[in-house]
Amino acid sequence: MIVQVCVGSSCHIKGSADIVELMRQAIEKNHLENEITLAGSFCTGQCNRIGVTITVDDQVFPGITRDTFPSFFEENVMKKLKEEGSI
């Protein structure tokens, strides 16, 4: 699985560095280092008034914040990995 966190100027202002760190910690906590490639991306054109855009494989999720990150991670990363049989 490839997870890209937008680090473009708009997302940077909205806290992309925090989201990258939350993602890194979640990957480490769940021992997913061999299942997930974490990368940065520049603007995907999905800017939102609130939050950061994350792309999981080819699905784009705008508006992720520190508060919404835990549910985002569970629903769009962990659930997908379980469905794929990766974990």
Secondary structure, 3 states (H helix, E strand, C coil): CEEEEECCHHHHHCCHHHHHHHHHHHHHHCCCCCCCEEEEECCCCCCCCCCEEEEECCEEEEEECCCCHHHHHHHHHHHHHHHHCCC
